[in-house]
Amino acid sequence: PSSDVWHSRYDVGHKGELLRSEEECADMYNGGGSVSKQLWMEYSKDRPYVSSAGPEVEAATIIFHDRCNILPDLERWIKEEGYHGGSCSPSFKDLDSALRSIIHILLLLGDEDNDDDDFKWDIFSKLCNNQHVNIVTTYL
């Protein structure tokens, strides 16, 4: 394999032969693009219960549907583990808002129709700099 392109250990065989094309390896290194989409489509085609929109949307859907179980467990985790992420424990409303922000981030990352990367990263950075979002992502 070329040393100009990053290759994961899954892309190189035991004798050093390349299991994917150079373009596929470069694509994976640069965010997945078409190879990632192909992989997800292959994974989801025989699973009608899995979103065909992509892994980000699937994760957002699972978190959204399970939030009624996640939030109480998150509160318990904060109390029992003594999370030291700030001066006071966040309220249930703060945690719910943070969880919804994470869902928003996942949906934004999975939105193929919106190719405005500056907009996505602006929203992403604002949400990720929120202390409550950081607590929830640590838990998840």
C-alpha positions in Angstrom: 0.0 0.0 0.0 1.0 3.6 -0.6 2.5 5.5 2.3 0.7 8.6 1.0 -2.7 7.3 2.1 -3.7 6.2 5.6 -4.8 2.6 5.9 -6.6 1.1 8.8 -5.6 -2.4 10.0 -8.8 -3.7 8.4 -7.7 -2.4 5.0 -4.5 -4.3 4.9 -4.3 -8.1 4.7 -1.9 -10.3 6.8 0.6 -10.3 4.0 0.5 -6.5 3.5 -1.9 -6.6 0.5 -4.4 -3.8 0.2 -8.0 -5.1 0.7 -9.6 -1.8 -0.5 -8.6 0.5 -3.3 -6.5 3.6 -2.6 -9.5 5.8 -3.3 -11.7 3.9 -0.8 -9.0 4.2 1.9 -8.6 7.9 1.3 -12.4 8.3 1.4 -12.6 6.5 4.7 -9.8 8.6 6.1 -11.5 11.8 5.0 -14.8 11.1 6.7 -16.2 8.0 5.1 -18.1 9.5 2.3 -19.4 7.0 -0.3 -17.7 3.9 1.3 -19.4 4.7 4.6 -22.8 5.1 2.8 -22.3 1.9 0.9 -21.4 0.1 4.2 -24.5 1.4 6.0 -26.8 0.6 3.0 -25.4 -3.0 3.0 -25.9 -3.2 6.7 -29.5 -1.8 6.7 -30.9 -3.5 3.6 -32.0 -6.7 5.3 -32.9 -5.0 8.6 -36.3 -3.2 8.2 -36.1 -1.9 11.8 -32.8 0.0 11.0 -33.0 3.5 9.4 -31.6 3.6 5.9 -30.8 7.3 6.4 -27.5 6.5 8.1 -25.9 5.6 11.4 -26.2 9.2 12.8 -30.0 9.2 12.2 -30.3 5.6 13.6 -28.4 6.7 16.8 -30.6 9.8 17.1 -33.7 7.7 16.7 -32.7 5.2 19.4 -31.7 8.0 21.9 -35.0 9.8 21.2 -37.1 6.7 21.7 -35.2 5.6 24.8 -34.9 9.0 26.4 -37.5 8.2 29.1 -35.1 5.5 30.3 -31.9 7.4 29.7 -32.8 10.5 31.7 -33.6 8.8 35.1 -30.5 6.6 34.7 -28.4 9.6 33.9 -29.6 11.4 37.0 -28.8 8.3 39.1 -25.4 8.1 37.4 -24.6 11.7 38.3 -25.6 11.1 42.0 -23.9 7.7 42.4 -20.8 8.4 40.5 -20.4 11.8 41.9 -19.8 13.4 38.5 -17.5 16.4 39.1 -18.2 18.3 35.9 -19.2 21.5 37.6 -20.2 23.3 40.8 -23.8 21.9 40.9 -25.7 19.0 39.5 -27.8 19.9 36.5 -31.6 19.7 36.8 -33.7 17.2 34.9 -34.8 19.9 32.5 -31.1 20.7 31.8 -30.3 17.1 31.1 -33.4 16.7 28.9 -32.3 19.8 26.9 -28.8 18.5 26.6 -30.0 15.1 25.4 -32.2 16.8 22.8 -29.1 18.8 21.7 -27.2 15.6 21.2 -30.0 14.3 19.1 -29.9 17.6 17.1 -26.1 17.2 16.6 -26.6 13.6 15.3 -29.4 14.6 12.9 -27.3 17.6 11.7 -24.4 15.3 11.0 -26.6 12.9 9.1 -28.3 15.6 7.0 -27.0 14.9 3.5 -29.2 17.6 2.0 -27.5 20.4 4.0 -24.0 20.7 2.6 -23.2 24.0 4.5 -20.4 22.7 6.6 -19.7 26.1 8.2 -23.3 26.1 9.5 -23.0 22.6 10.8 -19.7 23.2 12.6 -21.0 26.5 14.0 -24.0 24.7 15.6 -21.9 21.7 16.5 -19.3 23.8 18.4 -22.0 25.8 20.2 -23.7 22.7 21.4 -20.5 20.9 22.3 -19.3 23.8 24.5 -22.4 23.4 26.7 -21.4 21.8 30.1 -24.7 19.8 30.3 -24.1 18.4 26.8 -20.6 17.3 27.9 -22.1 15.6 31.0 -24.6 13.7 28.9 -22.0 12.6 26.2 -19.7 11.4 29.0 -22.6 9.3 30.3 -23.5 7.9 26.9 
